[in-house]
Amino acid sequence: MVLTYGDGDPDTSPAARAAHDAAEAAGLSTYADPVTALEVFTARALKRMGECCGAGCRHCPFPASAQRAAGRPRVRPESAR
């Protein structure tokens, strides 16, 4: 199972979710967002960083409590994980 902040998040398009899942399956740390072409970290790469940075990363794999503690501006409720 891939841990992804973007699962069901309206800010993450289906194309971006597919690109993320393909990058995760290939063991990549980033992928190019299909709309903006910006590089986005995968959940796997973020997890390797050890803790939430609070920057609001799209695929943050850390629990909402850790995201809030790090100062993340928007945290999806725990029940949506």
Biopython code that builds the backbone (N, CA, C, O; Angstrom):
import numpy as np
from Bio.PDB.StructureBuilder import StructureBuilder

atoms = [
    (1, "MET", "N", (0.837, -1.184, 0.000)),
    (1, "MET", "CA", (0.000, 0.000, 0.000)),
    (1, "MET", "C", (0.879, 1.243, 0.000)),
    (1, "MET", "O", (1.843, 1.331, 0.759)),
    (2, "VAL", "N", (0.545, 2.187, -0.842)),
    (2, "VAL", "CA", (1.297, 3.436, -0.925)),
    (2, "VAL", "C", (0.655, 4.457, 0.009)),
    (2, "VAL", "O", (-0.547, 4.707, -0.085)),
    (3, "LEU", "N", (1.434, 5.045, 0.900)),
    (3, "LEU", "CA", (0.933, 6.095, 1.772)),
    (3, "LEU", "C", (0.996, 7.411, 1.026)),
    (3, "LEU", "O", (2.078, 7.869, 0.658)),
    (4, "THR", "N", (-0.149, 8.019, 0.801)),
    (4, "THR", "CA", (-0.207, 9.225, -0.010)),
    (4, "THR", "C", (-1.128, 10.246, 0.606)),
    (4, "THR", "O", (-2.291, 9.943, 0.869)),
    (5, "TYR", "N", (-0.646, 11.435, 0.842)),
    (5, "TYR", "CA", (-1.508, 12.500, 1.345)),
    (5, "TYR", "C", (-2.598, 12.792, 0.326)),
    (5, "TYR", "O", (-3.712, 13.156, 0.703)),
    (6, "GLY", "N", (-2.298, 12.641, -0.939)),
    (6, "GLY", "CA", (-3.212, 13.021, -1.997)),
    (6, "GLY", "C", (-4.381, 12.096, -2.238)),
    (6, "GLY", "O", (-5.254, 12.441, -3.035)),
    (7, "ASP", "N", (-4.454, 10.933, -1.597)),
    (7, "ASP", "CA", (-5.581, 10.030, -1.822)),
    (7, "ASP", "C", (-6.883, 10.729, -1.491)),
    (7, "ASP", "O", (-7.132, 11.065, -0.334)),
    (8, "GLY", "N", (-7.718, 10.953, -2.500)),
    (8, "GLY", "CA", (-9.008, 11.572, -2.291)),
    (8, "GLY", "C", (-8.950, 13.069, -2.041)),
    (8, "GLY", "O", (-9.994, 13.690, -1.842)),
    (9, "ASP", "N", (-7.785, 13.661, -2.045)),
    (9, "ASP", "CA", (-7.639, 15.094, -1.821)),
    (9, "ASP", "C", (-7.993, 15.826, -3.110)),
    (9, "ASP", "O", (-7.403, 15.534, -4.149)),
    (10, "PRO", "N", (-8.931, 16.764, -3.080)),
    (10, "PRO", "CA", (-9.342, 17.437, -4.311)),
    (10, "PRO", "C", (-8.230, 18.252, -4.965)),
    (10, "PRO", "O", (-8.331, 18.584, -6.146)),
    (11, "ASP", "N", (-7.167, 18.583, -4.220)),
    (11, "ASP", "CA", (-6.062, 19.338, -4.795)),
    (11, "ASP", "C", (-5.126, 18.469, -5.626)),
    (11, "ASP", "O", (-4.239, 18.992, -6.299)),
    (12, "THR", "N", (-5.305, 17.180, -5.591)),
    (12, "THR", "CA", (-4.445, 16.264, -6.329)),
    (12, "THR", "C", (-5.259, 15.613, -7.439)),
    (12, "THR", "O", (-6.203, 14.868, -7.177)),
    (13, "SER", "N", (-4.885, 15.899, -8.667)),
    (13, "SER", "CA", (-5.621, 15.371, -9.807)),
    (13, "SER", "C", (-5.393, 13.871, -9.957)),
    (13, "SER", "O", (-4.396, 13.343, -9.465)),
    (14, "PRO", "N", (-6.312, 13.181, -10.635)),
    (14, "PRO", "CA", (-6.098, 11.756, -10.899)),
    (14, "PRO", "C", (-4.798, 11.510, -11.668)),
    (14, "PRO", "O", (-4.125, 10.506, -11.433)),
    (15, "ALA", "N", (-4.441, 12.406, -12.574)),
    (15, "ALA", "CA", (-3.195, 12.245, -13.336)),
    (15, "ALA", "C", (-1.979, 12.354, -12.415)),
    (15, "ALA", "O", (-1.005, 11.618, -12.575)),
    (16, "ALA", "N", (-2.039, 13.272, -11.453)),
    (16, "ALA", "CA", (-0.925, 13.417, -10.499)),
    (16, "ALA", "C", (-0.836, 12.198, -9.596)),
    (16, "ALA", "O", (0.261, 11.730, -9.293)),
    (17, "ARG", "N", (-1.990, 11.672, -9.160)),
    (17, "ARG", "CA", (-1.968, 10.458, -8.333)),
    (17, "ARG", "C", (-1.367, 9.302, -9.109)),
    (17, "ARG", "O", (-0.587, 8.522, -8.561)),
    (18, "ALA", "N", (-1.726, 9.186, -10.387)),
    (18, "ALA", "CA", (-1.180, 8.111, -11.223)),
    (18, "ALA", "C", (0.330, 8.284, -11.398)),
    (18, "ALA", "O", (1.077, 7.307, -11.342)),
    (19, "ALA", "N", (0.780, 9.521, -11.611)),
    (19, "ALA", "CA", (2.216, 9.782, -11.769)),
    (19, "ALA", "C", (2.960, 9.451, -10.478)),
    (19, "ALA", "O", (4.056, 8.891, -10.518)),
    (20, "HIS", "N", (2.369, 9.795, -9.334)),
    (20, "HIS", "CA", (2.973, 9.478, -8.044)),
    (20, "HIS", "C", (3.087, 7.971, -7.868)),
    (20, "HIS", "O", (4.144, 7.460, -7.498)),
    (21, "ASP", "N", (2.000, 7.265, -8.134)),
    (21, "ASP", "CA", (2.003, 5.814, -7.943)),
    (21, "ASP", "C", (3.018, 5.131, -8.859)),
    (21, "ASP", "O", (3.665, 4.163, -8.459)),
    (22, "ALA", "N", (3.157, 5.635, -10.089)),
    (22, "ALA", "CA", (4.149, 5.078, -11.017)),
    (22, "ALA", "C", (5.567, 5.342, -10.510)),
    (22, "ALA", "O", (6.431, 4.468, -10.594)),
    (23, "ALA", "N", (5.807, 6.543, -9.986)),
    (23, "ALA", "CA", (7.131, 6.871, -9.445)),
    (23, "ALA", "C", (7.435, 6.007, -8.220)),
    (23, "ALA", "O", (8.554, 5.517, -8.068)),
    (24, "GLU", "N", (6.447, 5.823, -7.355)),
    (24, "GLU", "CA", (6.627, 4.966, -6.177)),
    (24, "GLU", "C", (6.973, 3.540, -6.608)),
    (24, "GLU", "O", (7.893, 2.926, -6.067)),
    (25, "ALA", "N", (6.234, 3.024, -7.581)),
    (25, "ALA", "CA", (6.466, 1.653, -8.052)),
    (25, "ALA", "C", (7.859, 1.497, -8.652)),
    (25, "ALA", "O", (8.458, 0.425, -8.572)),
    (26, "ALA", "N", (8.371, 2.571, -9.253)),
    (26, "ALA", "CA", (9.699, 2.537, -9.860)),
    (26, "ALA", "C", (10.809, 2.860, -8.857)),
    (26, "ALA", "O", (11.990, 2.815, -9.199)),
    (27, "GLY", "N", (10.424, 3.186, -7.614)),
    (27, "GLY", "CA", (11.418, 3.502, -6.593)),
    (27, "GLY", "C", (12.020, 4.886, -6.723)),
    (27, "GLY", "O", (13.115, 5.130, -6.217)),
    (28, "LEU", "N", (11.324, 5.806, -7.398)),
    (28, "LEU", "CA", (11.834, 7.160, -7.607)),
    (28, "LEU", "C", (11.490, 8.066, -6.428)),
    (28, "LEU", "O", (10.511, 7.825, -5.721)),
    (29, "SER", "N", (12.284, 9.096, -6.220)),
    (29, "SER", "CA", (12.051, 10.048, -5.137)),
    (29, "SER", "C", (11.123, 11.186, -5.547)),
    (29, "SER", "O", (10.476, 11.801, -4.699)),
    (30, "THR", "N", (11.060, 11.465, -6.840)),
    (30, "THR", "CA", (10.226, 12.559, -7.329)),
    (30, "THR", "C", (9.545, 12.158, -8.632)),
    (30, "THR", "O", (9.900, 11.161, -9.260)),
    (31, "TYR", "N", (8.564, 12.956, -9.020)),
    (31, "TYR", "CA", (7.939, 12.825, -10.329)),
    (31, "TYR", "C", (7.557, 14.212, -10.796)),
    (31, "TYR", "O", (7.418, 15.127, -9.985)),
    (32, "ALA", "N", (7.385, 14.375, -12.095)),
    (32, "ALA", "CA", (6.972, 15.662, -12.655)),
    (32, "ALA", "C", (5.450, 15.736, -12.639)),
    (32, "ALA", "O", (4.779, 14.869, -13.200)),
    (33, "ASP", "N", (4.901, 16.771, -11.997)),
    (33, "ASP", "CA", (3.454, 16.961, -11.992)),
    (33, "ASP", "C", (2.995, 17.107, -13.443)),
    (33, "ASP", "O", (3.550, 17.914, -14.189)),
    (34, "PRO", "N", (1.984, 16.330, -13.849)),
    (34, "PRO", "CA", (1.557, 16.341, -15.243)),
    (34, "PRO", "C", (0.964, 17.675, -15.706)),
    (34, "PRO", "O", (0.917, 17.933, -16.908)),
    (35, "VAL", "N", (0.516, 18.514, -14.791)),
    (35, "VAL", "CA", (-0.071, 19.802, -15.170)),
    (35, "VAL", "C", (0.965, 20.916, -15.148)),
    (35, "VAL", "O", (1.063, 21.691, -16.100)),
    (36, "THR", "N", (1.739, 21.004, -14.071)),
    (36, "THR", "CA", (2.681, 22.118, -13.903)),
    (36, "THR", "C", (4.103, 21.794, -14.322)),
    (36, "THR", "O", (4.905, 22.702, -14.541)),
    (37, "ALA", "N", (4.428, 20.514, -14.437)),
    (37, "ALA", "CA", (5.783, 20.021, -14.737)),
    (37, "ALA", "C", (6.753, 20.261, -13.575)),
    (37, "ALA", "O", (7.953, 20.038, -13.729)),
    (38, "LEU", "N", (6.259, 20.709, -12.420)),
    (38, "LEU", "CA", (7.114, 20.882, -11.249)),
    (38, "LEU", "C", (7.435, 19.522, -10.650)),
    (38, "LEU", "O", (6.620, 18.602, -10.728)),
    (39, "GLU", "N", (8.614, 19.384, -10.053)),
    (39, "GLU", "CA", (9.004, 18.136, -9.409)),
    (39, "GLU", "C", (8.336, 18.036, -8.042)),
    (39, "GLU", "O", (8.354, 18.989, -7.263)),
    (40, "VAL", "N", (7.752, 16.883, -7.757)),
    (40, "VAL", "CA", (7.033, 16.634, -6.514)),
    (40, "VAL", "C", (7.660, 15.418, -5.838)),
    (40, "VAL", "O", (7.907, 14.401, -6.486)),
    (41, "PHE", "N", (7.918, 15.527, -4.524)),
    (41, "PHE", "CA", (8.459, 14.392, -3.784)),
    (41, "PHE", "C", (7.401, 13.306, -3.636)),
    (41, "PHE", "O", (6.218, 13.601, -3.466)),
    (42, "THR", "N", (7.829, 12.053, -3.701)),
    (42, "THR", "CA", (6.937, 10.932, -3.438)),
    (42, "THR", "C", (6.836, 10.735, -1.926)),
    (42, "THR", "O", (7.663, 11.242, -1.168)),
    (43, "ALA", "N", (5.821, 10.000, -1.499)),
    (43, "ALA", "CA", (5.655, 9.697, -0.076)),
    (43, "ALA", "C", (6.877, 8.953, 0.459)),
    (43, "ALA", "O", (7.309, 9.187, 1.587)),
    (44, "ARG", "N", (7.427, 8.061, -0.353)),
    (44, "ARG", "CA", (8.609, 7.291, 0.060)),
    (44, "ARG", "C", (9.789, 8.217, 0.367)),
    (44, "ARG", "O", (10.474, 8.039, 1.374)),
    (45, "ALA", "N", (10.022, 9.200, -0.498)),
    (45, "ALA", "CA", (11.128, 10.137, -0.293)),
    (45, "ALA", "C", (10.900, 10.977, 0.962)),
    (45, "ALA", "O", (11.832, 11.225, 1.727)),
    (46, "LEU", "N", (9.657, 11.413, 1.171)),
    (46, "LEU", "CA", (9.349, 12.217, 2.352)),
    (46, "LEU", "C", (9.520, 11.406, 3.628)),
    (46, "LEU", "O", (10.005, 11.922, 4.635)),
    (47, "LYS", "N", (9.129, 10.155, 3.590)),
    (47, "LYS", "CA", (9.268, 9.284, 4.766)),
    (47, "LYS", "C", (10.739, 9.118, 5.139)),
    (47, "LYS", "O", (11.079, 9.081, 6.322)),
    (48, "ARG", "N", (11.617, 9.019, 4.132)),
    (48, "ARG", "CA", (13.054, 8.877, 4.390)),
    (48, "ARG", "C", (13.631, 10.108, 5.089)),
    (48, "ARG", "O", (14.671, 10.014, 5.740)),
    (49, "MET", "N", (12.965, 11.263, 4.961)),
    (49, "MET", "CA", (13.456, 12.478, 5.613)),
    (49, "MET", "C", (13.299, 12.402, 7.132)),
    (49, "MET", "O", (13.941, 13.156, 7.863)),
    (50, "GLY", "N", (12.436, 11.485, 7.608)),
    (50, "GLY", "CA", (12.349, 11.217, 9.033)),
    (50, "GLY", "C", (11.240, 11.913, 9.788)),
    (50, "GLY", "O", (10.717, 11.355, 10.753)),
    (51, "GLU", "N", (10.865, 13.113, 9.383)),
    (51, "GLU", "CA", (9.788, 13.820, 10.065)),
    (51, "GLU", "C", (9.169, 14.839, 9.127)),
    (51, "GLU", "O", (9.773, 15.235, 8.131)),
    (52, "CYS", "N", (7.963, 15.255, 9.456)),
    (52, "CYS", "CA", (7.254, 16.245, 8.645)),
    (52, "CYS", "C", (7.958, 17.590, 8.759)),
    (52, "CYS", "O", (8.336, 18.011, 9.852)),
    (53, "CYS", "N", (8.133, 18.264, 7.623)),
    (53, "CYS", "CA", (8.787, 19.574, 7.609)),
    (53, "CYS", "C", (7.779, 20.709, 7.759)),
    (53, "CYS", "O", (8.172, 21.849, 8.008)),
    (54, "GLY", "N", (6.486, 20.418, 7.611)),
    (54, "GLY", "CA", (5.452, 21.430, 7.752)),
    (54, "GLY", "C", (5.220, 22.269, 6.514)),
    (54, "GLY", "O", (4.442, 23.221, 6.556)),
    (55, "ALA", "N", (5.877, 21.939, 5.410)),
    (55, "ALA", "CA", (5.767, 22.748, 4.196)),
    (55, "ALA", "C", (4.484, 22.504, 3.411)),
    (55, "ALA", "O", (4.183, 23.246, 2.476)),
    (56, "GLY", "N", (3.730, 21.483, 3.775)),
    (56, "GLY", "CA", (2.491, 21.203, 3.043)),
    (56, "GLY", "C", (2.705, 20.295, 1.851)),
    (56, "GLY", "O", (1.994, 20.415, 0.853)),
    (57, "CYS", "N", (3.650, 19.403, 1.927)),
    (57, "CYS", "CA", (3.951, 18.486, 0.823)),
    (57, "CYS", "C", (2.712, 17.670, 0.440)),
    (57, "CYS", "O", (1.972, 17.201, 1.305)),
    (58, "ARG", "N", (2.506, 17.512, -0.839)),
    (58, "ARG", "CA", (1.327, 16.829, -1.377)),
    (58, "ARG", "C", (1.175, 15.405, -0.870)),
    (58, "ARG", "O", (0.058, 14.975, -0.583)),
    (59, "HIS", "N", (2.256, 14.672, -0.754)),
    (59, "HIS", "CA", (2.180, 13.253, -0.391)),
    (59, "HIS", "C", (2.750, 12.976, 0.997)),
    (59, "HIS", "O", (3.301, 11.903, 1.240)),
    (60, "CYS", "N", (2.620, 13.938, 1.904)),
    (60, "CYS", "CA", (3.165, 13.774, 3.254)),
    (60, "CYS", "C", (2.638, 12.488, 3.888)),
    (60, "CYS", "O", (1.426, 12.313, 4.013)),
    (61, "PRO", "N", (3.540, 11.583, 4.290)),
    (61, "PRO", "CA", (3.119, 10.305, 4.860)),
    (61, "PRO", "C", (2.955, 10.325, 6.376)),
    (61, "PRO", "O", (2.627, 9.302, 6.978)),
    (62, "PHE", "N", (3.179, 11.480, 6.993)),
    (62, "PHE", "CA", (3.160, 11.557, 8.446)),
    (62, "PHE", "C", (1.748, 11.843, 8.960)),
    (62, "PHE", "O", (0.949, 12.470, 8.264)),
    (63, "PRO", "N", (1.439, 11.384, 10.180)),
    (63, "PRO", "CA", (0.093, 11.582, 10.730)),
    (63, "PRO", "C", (-0.221, 13.068, 10.920)),
    (63, "PRO", "O", (0.676, 13.906, 11.011)),
    (64, "ALA", "N", (-1.509, 13.363, 10.976)),
    (64, "ALA", "CA", (-1.962, 14.749, 11.112)),
    (64, "ALA", "C", (-1.348, 15.431, 12.331)),
    (64, "ALA", "O", (-1.014, 16.614, 12.270)),
    (65, "SER", "N", (-1.195, 14.705, 13.431)),
    (65, "SER", "CA", (-0.620, 15.308, 14.644)),
    (65, "SER", "C", (0.808, 15.783, 14.390)),
    (65, "SER", "O", (1.196, 16.850, 14.868)),
    (66, "ALA", "N", (1.593, 15.007, 13.645)),
    (66, "ALA", "CA", (2.967, 15.406, 13.320)),
    (66, "ALA", "C", (2.970, 16.576, 12.340)),
    (66, "ALA", "O", (3.820, 17.463, 12.426)),
    (67, "GLN", "N", (2.024, 16.576, 11.417)),
    (67, "GLN", "CA", (1.921, 17.685, 10.461)),
    (67, "GLN", "C", (1.579, 18.987, 11.185)),
    (67, "GLN", "O", (2.180, 20.028, 10.918)),
    (68, "ARG", "N", (0.607, 18.924, 12.105)),
    (68, "ARG", "CA", (0.231, 20.117, 12.871)),
    (68, "ARG", "C", (1.404, 20.607, 13.711)),
    (68, "ARG", "O", (1.675, 21.807, 13.760)),
    (69, "ALA", "N", (2.102, 19.685, 14.371)),
    (69, "ALA", "CA", (3.240, 20.053, 15.224)),
    (69, "ALA", "C", (4.345, 20.729, 14.418)),
    (69, "ALA", "O", (5.067, 21.581, 14.936)),
    (70, "ALA", "N", (4.474, 20.346, 13.152)),
    (70, "ALA", "CA", (5.503, 20.937, 12.289)),
    (70, "ALA", "C", (5.045, 22.260, 11.682)),
    (70, "ALA", "O", (5.832, 22.955, 11.040)),
    (71, "GLY", "N", (3.764, 22.612, 11.884)),
    (71, "GLY", "CA", (3.262, 23.889, 11.375)),
    (71, "GLY", "C", (2.651, 23.828, 9.989)),
    (71, "GLY", "O", (2.535, 24.853, 9.317)),
    (72, "ARG", "N", (2.258, 22.634, 9.550)),
    (72, "ARG", "CA", (1.647, 22.503, 8.227)),
    (72, "ARG", "C", (0.403, 23.387, 8.159)),
    (72, "ARG", "O", (-0.415, 23.362, 9.079)),
    (73, "PRO", "N", (0.243, 24.167, 7.088)),
    (73, "PRO", "CA", (-0.880, 25.091, 7.001)),
    (73, "PRO", "C", (-2.256, 24.428, 6.831)),
    (73, "PRO", "O", (-3.264, 24.995, 7.253)),
    (74, "ARG", "N", (-2.311, 23.255, 6.227)),
    (74, "ARG", "CA", (-3.588, 22.565, 6.027)),
    (74, "ARG", "C", (-3.375, 21.084, 6.260)),
    (74, "ARG", "O", (-2.511, 20.469, 5.635)),
    (75, "VAL", "N", (-4.153, 20.515, 7.149)),
    (75, "VAL", "CA", (-4.017, 19.105, 7.499)),
    (75, "VAL", "C", (-5.351, 18.420, 7.266)),
    (75, "VAL", "O", (-6.384, 18.858, 7.772)),
    (76, "ARG", "N", (-5.320, 17.336, 6.494)),
    (76, "ARG", "CA", (-6.546, 16.561, 6.273)),
    (76, "ARG", "C", (-6.870, 15.801, 7.546)),
    (76, "ARG", "O", (-5.955, 15.339, 8.228)),
    (77, "PRO", "N", (-8.150, 15.658, 7.889)),
    (77, "PRO", "CA", (-8.514, 14.939, 9.119)),
    (77, "PRO", "C", (-7.988, 13.508, 9.121)),
    (77, "PRO", "O", (-7.856, 12.880, 8.071)),
    (78, "GLU", "N", (-7.693, 13.008, 10.311)),
    (78, "GLU", "CA", (-7.182, 11.635, 10.474)),
    (78, "GLU", "C", (-8.114, 10.605, 9.843)),
    (78, "GLU", "O", (-7.649, 9.619, 9.271)),
    (79, "SER", "N", (-9.425, 10.825, 9.941)),
    (79, "SER", "CA", (-10.387, 9.853, 9.429)),
    (79, "SER", "C", (-10.306, 9.687, 7.923)),
    (79, "SER", "O", (-10.765, 8.673, 7.398)),
    (80, "ALA", "N", (-9.739, 10.649, 7.213)),
    (80, "ALA", "CA", (-9.644, 10.571, 5.748)),
    (80, "ALA", "C", (-8.411, 9.810, 5.295)),
    (80, "ALA", "O", (-8.255, 9.563, 4.100)),
    (81, "ARG", "N", (-7.534, 9.432, 6.211)),
    (81, "ARG", "CA", (-6.282, 8.756, 5.827)),
    (81, "ARG", "C", (-6.522, 7.389, 5.372)),
    (81, "ARG", "O", (-5.580, 6.683, 5.013)),
]
sb = StructureBuilder()
sb.init_structure("model")
sb.init_model(0)
sb.init_chain("A")
sb.init_seg("    ")
for serial, (resi, resn, name, xyz) in enumerate(atoms, 1):
    if name == "N":
        sb.init_residue(resn, " ", resi, " ")
    sb.init_atom(name, np.array(xyz, "f"), 0.0, 1.0, " ", f" {name:<3s}", serial, name[0])
structure = sb.get_structure()
